[in-house]
Amino acid sequence: MSSVTSDSGLRSHRGLRAHPIRPDTIAFVPPRFGREVIGGAEAVLADVARGLAERGHNVEILTTCAKDHFTWANEYPSGAFNEEKPGSRRLVIRRFETERDTPGTARDRIGDRILAGERVSIQDQQLWMNDSLRCSGLWDHVFDNGHHYRALVFAPYMFWTTFAVSRIHPERSIIMPCLHDEPPAYLELFRSMIEGVHGLWFLTEPERRLAERLYSLPARQTIVGASVEVPDGYDPDGFRSEHGIEGPYVYFGGRREWGKGWDDLLLGFARYHRGRRGRRGKPALTLVTSGVGSVVAPPGTERHTVDVGLLSERRRDDAMAGAVAYLQPSAMESFSRTVLEALLAGTPVIANRASDVVAWHLANSAAGLTYDGEAELVQCLDFVTDEPEAARALAGGGRDYVLQRYRLRHVLDRMEASLDAWLPGQRPQLRLVDPPADDAVDPSVGRSNDGIRT
């Protein structure tokens, strides 16, 4: 049996039915939720859920007991909980256990074909989806109680929790797809889901343009964006002292895995270091990284690669403020909040040009550099090494770009406007404050006609 941990600040209730659904409740449905969870979509939903609760809305999180998106092991306890924070409105979290009672071999085999761009039958697409995480308790809860919710908001598009559960009550379901240009987005499996949902919330204009190219979108759609917390201040010297970091460094924070461009970043960083050998002038950069996933530095870069593990949000901000540049190697981003956090800290960004969204942010803010391939990455690293003052000046307009577009109140205003237009409910008495963005810190098996295995 998996070990079970608990989020601090949660108060348990005996059983899910012991905690009734409050009137006009808005439910957010991410595949994972918790302080230890690293994921862009999960962070976005956490922020807006807490923000809407602060504005007086009744809000719930419907999610699994999983923490790790590779194992999907049940590490959090199941049940209904109150997330309470002094001075904050209550947020209800309902957790349901995952099932992994299939071997996963079909998902691996079919997934390889999907990633290779092969044509895959709808039957194999359904098998691929069902041969991984499933959560029948969540499905049953929404089937039995979904009509009590004002709205059900799902993200991201590619998980069973969205694919299966958003179809139960499509007339009150909103999907925040967090879409990027990748082979699964082209599957027939997701076309009917996206085209049949009540409404869509996009994070950026490039994401919406991609969706318009792939699907026949419903009339109810809007760009709501996502919020970026504004720190009270930064302490880069404290971060350096705490982790023993000397000299100039570049920083990457997040999921250290192949799908996020991590392996390519390590190879490019190693090439940069080989090119700096024997050169006089500025010292070579150190790569400082935090987050989840293993860090295996390429030969020759071991002394120049520092893994600081998981950081608090405050310390992560300090790390960004102290870096000569923030690195974003991922080609698959639907918003890239870490890029905006770096710009907010006055740090220029070096990003993979293959990400339309990140390239769009940097073009609009004029606060960073993009690269296409390893050689251009090395050129960018050489530039911030040899011209640190010019690099820092490059980020000059980044902070204003973020502040003018991505404050939490802006996002909540857009969400409330679309909810009032699409799924009218009783509007709460709004608080005349900007909700704090830092709240994010803290059976039987059958098959439906849609190929959803529960």
C-alpha positions as CSV (number, residue, x, y, z in Angstrom):
1,M,0.0,0.0,0.0
2,S,1.3,3.5,-0.8
3,S,2.3,5.8,2.0
4,V,-0.1,8.6,2.5
5,T,1.0,12.2,3.4
6,S,-1.2,15.2,4.2
7,D,-1.1,18.8,3.2
8,S,-0.6,21.1,6.1
9,G,-3.5,23.5,6.7
10,L,-6.2,20.9,5.8
11,R,-8.9,19.9,8.1
12,S,-10.5,16.5,7.4
13,H,-14.2,15.6,7.3
14,R,-15.5,12.1,7.8
15,G,-16.5,10.9,4.3
16,L,-17.2,12.8,1.2
17,R,-20.9,13.0,1.7
18,A,-20.5,14.6,5.2
19,H,-19.5,17.8,3.5
20,P,-22.5,19.1,1.4
21,I,-22.0,21.0,-1.9
22,R,-22.7,24.7,-1.2
23,P,-25.0,26.7,-3.5
24,D,-23.6,28.1,-6.8
25,T,-20.3,26.2,-6.2
26,I,-17.6,26.5,-8.8
27,A,-15.5,23.3,-9.0
28,F,-12.0,23.1,-10.4
29,V,-10.8,19.6,-11.6
30,P,-7.0,19.2,-11.9
31,P,-5.4,15.8,-12.0
32,R,-3.3,16.7,-9.0
33,F,-3.4,19.3,-6.3
34,G,-1.2,20.1,-3.3
35,R,1.7,22.1,-2.0
36,E,4.3,19.6,-3.3
37,V,2.8,19.3,-6.8
38,I,4.9,20.8,-9.6
39,G,2.8,21.7,-12.6
40,G,1.8,24.7,-14.6
41,A,-1.9,23.9,-15.0
42,E,-2.2,22.9,-11.4
43,A,-0.6,26.1,-10.2
44,V,-2.9,28.2,-12.4
45,L,-6.0,26.5,-11.1
46,A,-4.8,26.7,-7.5
47,D,-4.3,30.5,-7.8
48,V,-7.7,31.2,-9.4
49,A,-9.6,28.8,-7.1
50,R,-8.3,30.6,-4.0
51,G,-8.8,34.0,-5.6
52,L,-12.4,33.3,-6.4
53,A,-13.0,32.0,-2.9
54,E,-11.5,35.2,-1.5
55,R,-14.0,37.1,-3.6
56,G,-16.9,35.3,-1.9
57,H,-17.6,32.5,-4.4
58,N,-18.1,28.9,-3.1
59,V,-15.2,27.0,-4.6
60,E,-14.2,23.3,-4.5
61,I,-11.2,21.4,-5.8
62,L,-12.1,17.9,-7.2
63,T,-8.9,15.9,-7.7
64,T,-7.0,12.7,-7.1
65,C,-4.9,11.5,-4.2
66,A,-1.8,11.5,-6.5
67,K,1.2,13.7,-6.1
68,D,3.5,12.2,-8.8
69,H,2.4,12.3,-12.4
70,F,4.5,9.3,-13.4
71,T,3.4,6.8,-10.8
72,W,0.0,8.3,-9.9
73,A,0.3,6.6,-6.5
74,N,-2.2,7.6,-3.9
75,E,0.0,9.7,-1.6
76,Y,-2.6,12.1,-0.2
77,P,-5.5,10.8,1.9
78,S,-8.9,10.5,0.3
79,G,-11.9,12.4,1.6
80,A,-13.2,16.0,1.9
81,F,-11.1,18.6,3.5
82,N,-11.2,22.3,4.3
83,E,-8.1,24.3,3.3
84,E,-7.9,27.1,5.8
85,K,-5.6,30.0,6.1
86,P,-5.9,32.8,8.6
87,G,-7.8,35.6,7.1
88,S,-8.8,33.6,4.0
89,R,-12.1,32.1,2.9
90,R,-12.5,28.4,3.1
91,L,-11.7,26.2,0.1
92,V,-13.1,22.7,0.0
93,I,-10.9,19.9,-1.4
94,R,-12.3,16.5,-2.3
95,R,-9.8,13.8,-3.1
96,F,-10.4,10.5,-4.8
97,E,-8.1,7.5,-5.1
98,T,-6.6,6.6,-8.5
99,E,-6.7,3.2,-10.1
100,R,-3.8,1.7,-12.0
101,D,-5.1,-1.8,-12.6
102,T,-3.8,-2.1,-16.2
103,P,-0.2,-2.9,-17.1
104,G,0.5,0.3,-19.1
105,T,2.0,-1.5,-22.0
106,A,-0.6,-0.4,-24.4
107,R,-0.2,3.2,-23.4
108,D,3.6,3.0,-24.0
109,R,3.2,1.2,-27.3
110,I,0.4,3.4,-28.7
111,G,2.0,6.5,-27.2
112,D,5.2,5.9,-29.2
113,R,3.1,5.7,-32.4
114,I,1.3,8.9,-31.5
115,L,4.5,10.8,-30.8
116,A,5.9,9.5,-34.1
117,G,3.0,11.1,-35.9
118,E,1.4,7.9,-37.0
119,R,-2.3,7.6,-37.7
120,V,-3.9,5.8,-34.8
121,S,-7.4,4.4,-34.8
122,I,-10.0,5.8,-32.3
123,Q,-10.1,2.5,-30.6
124,D,-6.4,2.6,-29.9
125,Q,-6.7,6.2,-28.8
126,Q,-9.2,5.2,-26.3
127,L,-7.0,2.3,-25.1
128,W,-4.1,4.7,-24.8
129,M,-6.2,7.0,-22.6
130,N,-7.6,4.3,-20.4
131,D,-4.3,2.3,-19.9
132,S,-3.0,4.8,-17.3
133,L,-4.5,6.9,-14.5
134,R,-8.2,6.5,-13.9
135,C,-10.2,7.8,-11.0
136,S,-13.7,6.1,-10.8
137,G,-14.5,7.8,-7.5
138,L,-14.1,11.3,-9.1
139,W,-16.2,10.1,-12.1
140,D,-18.9,8.8,-9.8
141,H,-19.0,12.0,-7.7
142,V,-19.5,14.2,-10.7
143,F,-22.0,11.8,-12.2
144,D,-24.0,11.8,-9.0
145,N,-23.5,15.4,-8.0
146,G,-22.4,17.4,-11.0
147,H,-25.8,19.0,-11.4
148,H,-25.4,20.7,-8.0
149,Y,-22.4,22.7,-9.3
150,R,-22.7,26.0,-11.1
151,A,-19.6,25.2,-13.2
152,L,-17.0,22.5,-13.5
153,V,-13.6,23.8,-14.7
154,F,-11.1,21.2,-16.1
155,A,-7.4,21.5,-16.9
156,P,-5.3,20.4,-18.7
157,Y,-6.8,18.8,-21.7
158,M,-4.7,15.6,-22.0
159,F,-5.5,13.8,-18.7
160,W,-8.2,11.3,-18.0
161,T,-9.7,13.6,-15.4
162,T,-10.5,16.1,-18.1
163,F,-11.2,13.7,-21.0
164,A,-13.6,11.4,-19.1
165,V,-15.2,13.6,-16.4
166,S,-15.9,16.8,-18.5
167,R,-18.2,14.7,-20.7
168,I,-20.6,13.9,-17.9
169,H,-22.1,17.3,-17.6
170,P,-20.9,19.2,-20.7
171,E,-23.6,21.8,-20.4
172,R,-21.8,23.2,-17.3
173,S,-18.2,22.2,-18.1
174,I,-15.5,24.7,-19.0
175,I,-12.1,23.4,-20.2
176,M,-8.9,25.3,-19.8
177,P,-6.9,23.2,-22.2
178,C,-3.4,24.5,-21.6
179,L,-2.8,23.5,-25.2
180,H,0.5,23.4,-27.1
181,D,1.5,22.1,-30.5
182,E,2.2,18.4,-29.8
183,P,1.0,15.1,-31.5
184,P,-1.7,14.2,-28.9
185,A,-3.5,17.6,-29.6
186,Y,-4.3,16.3,-33.1
187,L,-6.1,13.1,-31.9
188,E,-9.7,12.6,-32.7
189,L,-10.1,11.6,-29.1
190,F,-9.8,15.2,-28.0
191,R,-11.6,16.9,-30.9
192,S,-15.1,15.8,-29.7
193,M,-14.2,16.8,-26.1
194,I,-13.1,20.3,-27.0
195,E,-15.8,20.9,-29.6
196,G,-18.6,19.7,-27.3
197,V,-17.7,21.5,-24.1
198,H,-19.8,24.5,-22.8
199,G,-16.9,26.9,-22.9
200,L,-13.2,27.3,-23.2
201,W,-10.7,29.4,-21.2
202,F,-7.4,30.0,-23.0
203,L,-4.3,31.4,-21.4
204,T,-2.8,33.2,-24.4
205,E,-3.6,34.3,-27.9
206,P,-1.2,31.8,-29.5
207,E,-2.9,29.0,-27.6
208,R,-6.3,30.1,-28.9
209,R,-4.9,30.4,-32.5
210,L,-3.6,26.8,-32.2
211,A,-7.0,25.6,-31.0
212,E,-8.8,27.4,-33.9
213,R,-6.5,25.6,-36.3
214,L,-7.1,22.2,-34.8
215,Y,-10.8,22.3,-33.8
216,S,-14.2,23.8,-34.6
217,L,-14.4,25.8,-31.4
218,P,-17.6,26.5,-29.5
219,A,-18.9,30.1,-29.5
220,R,-18.2,30.5,-25.8
221,Q,-14.5,31.0,-25.6
222,T,-12.2,33.7,-24.1
223,I,-8.7,34.4,-23.1
224,V,-8.5,34.7,-19.3
225,G,-4.8,34.4,-18.9
226,A,-3.1,33.4,-15.6
227,S,-1.8,35.2,-12.6
228,V,1.7,35.9,-11.5
229,E,2.4,36.7,-7.9
230,V,4.2,39.9,-7.2
231,P,6.7,39.4,-4.4
232,D,7.2,42.0,-1.7
233,G,10.9,42.0,-2.5
234,Y,13.9,39.8,-3.5
235,D,16.9,38.5,-1.6
236,P,19.3,37.1,-4.1
237,D,22.3,37.4,-1.7
238,G,20.4,35.3,0.8
239,F,19.8,32.6,-1.8
240,R,23.5,32.6,-2.8
241,S,24.6,32.4,0.8
242,E,22.1,29.6,1.7
243,H,23.3,27.4,-1.2
244,G,27.0,28.4,-1.5
245,I,26.7,29.8,-5.0
246,E,29.5,32.0,-6.2
247,G,29.9,33.8,-9.5
248,P,27.3,34.4,-12.3
249,Y,24.7,31.8,-12.9
250,V,21.7,31.0,-15.1
251,Y,18.7,29.4,-13.6
252,F,16.0,26.9,-14.5
253,G,13.2,25.9,-12.2
254,G,10.5,23.2,-12.8
255,R,10.2,19.7,-14.1
256,R,13.6,18.3,-15.1
257,E,12.4,15.9,-17.7
258,W,12.7,15.2,-21.4
259,G,9.3,16.6,-22.4
260,K,10.3,20.0,-20.9
261,G,13.6,20.2,-22.9
262,W,15.8,19.5,-19.9
263,D,18.1,17.0,-21.7
264,D,18.7,19.4,-24.6
265,L,19.4,22.2,-22.2
266,L,22.1,20.1,-20.4
267,L,23.7,19.2,-23.8
268,G,23.7,22.8,-24.8
269,F,25.2,23.9,-21.5
270,A,28.0,21.3,-21.9
271,R,28.7,22.7,-25.4
272,Y,28.9,26.2,-24.0
273,H,31.4,25.1,-21.3
274,R,33.6,23.3,-23.9
275,G,33.7,26.6,-25.9
276,R,34.7,28.7,-22.9
277,R,37.8,26.6,-22.0
278,G,41.0,28.6,-22.4
279,R,39.1,31.9,-23.0
280,R,40.1,34.9,-21.0
281,G,37.6,37.4,-19.6
282,K,34.4,36.8,-17.8
283,P,34.1,33.5,-15.7
284,A,31.9,30.8,-17.2
285,L,28.3,30.5,-15.9
286,T,27.0,28.0,-13.4
287,L,23.7,26.3,-14.1
288,V,21.5,26.5,-11.0
289,T,18.3,24.4,-11.1
290,S,15.4,23.6,-8.8
291,G,12.3,21.4,-9.1
292,V,11.5,17.7,-9.5
293,G,13.3,15.1,-11.6
294,S,16.9,13.9,-11.7
295,V,19.9,16.0,-12.5
296,V,22.8,14.2,-14.2
297,A,25.3,16.8,-15.4
298,P,27.2,16.0,-18.6
299,P,30.9,15.2,-18.2
300,G,32.9,18.4,-17.7
301,T,30.0,20.4,-16.2
302,E,29.6,18.6,-12.8
303,R,31.2,21.5,-10.9
304,H,29.2,24.0,-12.8
305,T,25.8,22.4,-12.3
306,V,24.0,23.0,-8.9
307,D,20.8,21.3,-8.0
308,V,19.1,23.0,-5.1
309,G,16.1,20.7,-5.0
310,L,12.7,22.0,-4.2
311,L,12.5,25.6,-3.3
312,S,9.8,27.7,-1.6
313,E,8.2,30.2,-3.8
314,R,10.0,33.0,-2.0
315,R,13.4,31.3,-2.5
316,R,12.6,30.5,-6.1
317,D,11.9,34.2,-6.7
318,D,15.2,35.1,-5.0
319,A,17.0,32.6,-7.3
320,M,15.5,34.2,-10.4
321,A,16.4,37.7,-9.2
322,G,20.1,36.7,-8.8
323,A,20.4,35.0,-12.2
324,V,22.0,36.6,-15.2
325,A,19.2,34.9,-17.2
326,Y,16.4,32.5,-16.8
327,L,16.3,29.5,-19.1
328,Q,13.2,28.1,-20.7
329,P,14.1,25.1,-22.9
330,S,10.6,23.7,-23.3
331,A,8.9,23.8,-26.7
332,M,5.6,22.9,-25.2
333,E,4.2,25.7,-23.1
334,S,0.7,27.1,-23.0
335,F,1.5,30.0,-20.6
336,S,5.0,29.5,-19.0
337,R,4.5,31.3,-15.7
338,T,8.1,30.9,-14.7
339,V,9.1,33.1,-17.7
340,L,6.8,35.8,-16.4
341,E,8.1,35.4,-12.9
342,A,11.6,35.9,-14.2
343,L,10.6,39.1,-16.1
344,L,8.9,40.4,-13.0
345,A,12.2,39.9,-11.1
346,G,14.1,42.0,-13.8
347,T,15.8,38.9,-15.2
348,P,16.1,38.4,-19.0
349,V,14.9,35.1,-20.4
350,I,16.6,32.8,-22.9
351,A,14.0,30.5,-24.4
352,N,13.4,27.9,-27.0
353,R,11.9,29.6,-30.1
354,A,9.8,26.5,-30.8
355,S,7.4,27.6,-28.1
356,D,5.0,30.0,-29.8
357,V,3.7,31.2,-26.5
358,V,7.1,32.0,-24.9
359,A,8.3,33.6,-28.2
360,W,5.1,35.7,-28.1
361,H,5.7,36.8,-24.5
362,L,9.3,37.8,-25.3
363,A,8.3,39.6,-28.6
364,N,5.7,41.6,-26.7
365,S,7.9,42.4,-23.8
366,A,11.2,42.8,-25.7
367,A,12.8,41.3,-22.6
368,G,14.7,38.2,-23.7
369,L,16.3,36.1,-26.4
370,T,15.1,33.1,-28.3
371,Y,17.2,30.3,-29.8
372,D,16.7,27.6,-32.4
373,G,19.0,24.7,-31.7
374,E,22.1,24.1,-29.6
375,A,24.4,26.5,-31.5
376,E,22.1,29.5,-30.9
377,L,21.6,28.5,-27.3
378,V,25.4,28.7,-26.9
379,Q,25.5,32.1,-28.5
380,C,22.9,33.4,-26.0
381,L,24.8,32.0,-23.1
382,D,28.0,33.6,-24.4
383,F,26.2,36.9,-24.7
384,V,24.9,37.0,-21.1
385,T,28.4,35.9,-20.0
386,D,30.4,38.5,-21.9
387,E,27.8,41.4,-21.7
388,P,26.0,41.1,-18.4
389,E,25.0,44.7,-18.2
390,A,23.5,44.6,-21.7
391,A,21.7,41.4,-20.8
392,R,20.2,42.9,-17.7
393,A,19.1,46.0,-19.6
394,L,17.4,43.7,-22.0
395,A,14.9,42.8,-19.3
396,G,14.0,46.5,-18.7
397,G,10.4,46.3,-20.0
398,G,9.6,42.9,-18.6
399,R,8.3,43.8,-15.2
400,D,5.8,46.4,-16.6
401,Y,4.6,43.8,-19.2
402,V,3.7,41.4,-16.5
403,L,2.1,43.9,-14.1
404,Q,-0.1,45.4,-16.8
405,R,-1.5,42.0,-17.9
406,Y,-1.2,39.2,-15.4
407,R,-2.2,40.4,-11.9
408,L,-4.6,38.0,-10.2
409,R,-7.4,40.6,-10.2
410,H,-7.2,40.9,-14.0
411,V,-7.6,37.1,-14.4
412,L,-10.5,36.9,-11.9
413,D,-12.3,39.7,-13.5
414,R,-12.2,37.9,-16.9
415,M,-13.3,34.6,-15.4
416,E,-16.2,36.2,-13.5
417,A,-17.4,38.0,-16.6
418,S,-17.4,34.8,-18.7
419,L,-19.1,32.8,-15.9
420,D,-21.8,35.4,-15.6
421,A,-22.4,35.3,-19.4
422,W,-22.2,31.6,-19.8
423,L,-23.4,30.1,-16.5
424,P,-25.2,32.8,-14.5
425,G,-25.4,32.2,-10.8
426,Q,-25.9,34.3,-7.7
427,R,-23.1,36.9,-7.7
428,P,-21.4,37.1,-4.3
429,Q,-20.6,40.4,-2.5
430,L,-17.2,41.2,-3.8
431,R,-14.4,42.2,-1.4
432,L,-12.8,45.5,-2.3
433,V,-9.3,44.0,-2.2
434,D,-7.0,42.4,-4.7
435,P,-6.9,38.7,-3.5
436,P,-3.4,37.6,-2.5
437,A,-1.8,35.7,-5.3
438,D,0.5,33.8,-2.9
439,D,-2.4,31.6,-1.7
440,A,-1.1,29.0,-4.2
441,V,1.4,28.0,-1.6
442,D,-0.4,27.1,0.3
443,P,-16.8,-0.2,-8.4
444,S,-17.0,-2.0,-10.9
445,V,-15.1,-1.4,-14.1
446,G,-17.2,-0.7,-17.1
447,R,-17.0,1.1,-20.5
448,S,-19.2,3.9,-21.7
449,N,-20.2,4.6,-25.3
450,D,-17.5,7.2,-25.4
451,G,-14.7,4.7,-24.7
452,I,-14.3,6.0,-21.2
453,R,-13.3,3.3,-18.8
454,T,-14.2,3.9,-15.2
